């Protein structure tokens, strides 16, 4: 069966190197298992709503700025000292 596939590759793609044929068949086997799950629009909406409900009661995190009041000299104050 492997030889039949390799012959078919040689005919379709014009590949004559055995190493290249084996690599292409190996990649084809690898890609065969990677099929995406089909999710309907209803499933997507349900999943989104469940996710939204888990975070509905939690407050949004806010970032507070740290003030470096003692370290910085304002621009104009520093300019007047010169």
Secondary structure, 3 states (H helix, E strand, C coil): CHHHHHHHHHHHHCCCCHHHHHHHHHHHHHHHCCCCCCCCHHHHHHHHHHHHHHCCCCCCCCCCCCCCCCCCCCHHHHHHCC
